[in-house]
Amino acid sequence: MKIIYDRSACQGHNRCYMLAPELFDTDEEGYAIPLLDGDVPAELEQKARLAADNCPEFAITIEE
């Protein structure tokens, strides 16, 4: 599983960071910064899906 992040769609709601701080941080403007560049560890897959499902702008998707 990989996280696909579309920076141009992000509006800085920070839900991803609140739900999965192990996978996301935020920059100085409040936009998401994915912390992984590769496969999501099995123990964090549920949090990755939760972050993607709760992104109101659909800026986060999951690639299986």
Residue, then its C-alpha position, 0 to 999 in steps of 0.5 A: m500500500k502507498i499513499i498518494y498525495d495531491r498537494s494542489a487539492c489540499q486545503g489544509h484541514n489537517r485531518c490527516y495529521m490529527l488522525a495519523p501523525e505517524l504518516f503526516d505532518t504539516d508545513e508552516e502554511g498548514y498543508a499536509i506533508p506525507l512522512l513516508d515515501g514508499d510502502v506503508p507499514a502493515e501496522l499503519e495501513q488502517k490509519a492511512r485509510l482513515a486519513a484518506d477517507n476523512c480528507p474532505e478535498f480527496a487530496i489523499t488516496i491509497e494505492e494498493 
